Amino acid sequence: MIIQYAVVWNSWDKKVVDLGVEDYRRFVAVEPVEVEKPIILKPGQEWKAIFQVSVVPSGCSRKSCIPHT
């Protein structure tokens, strides 16, 4: 399964244990999300998917820019 959606978030909290004192200002998380077909697992089951993120210049659409690798 290939995931096509993502949630981008920032903790906005100086108290996040894994980050340095001011690192929260430069921290962003990108996590895969499946919105069209929810994934429901029973105890003991596992689920695997591919999630690929590319960086493109702002203002680019999917068809007009080539991602940086």
KAKAGI-V168593 format. One record per helix or strand. SS is the DSSP state (~ for helix, > for strand). FROM is the first residue (numbers start at 1). TO is the last residue. If there is no record, write none. Layout:
((SS,FROM,TO) (SS,FROM,TO))
This chain:
((>,2,2) (>,5,9) (~,23,25) (>,29,33) (>,50,50) (>,55,55) (>,68,68))
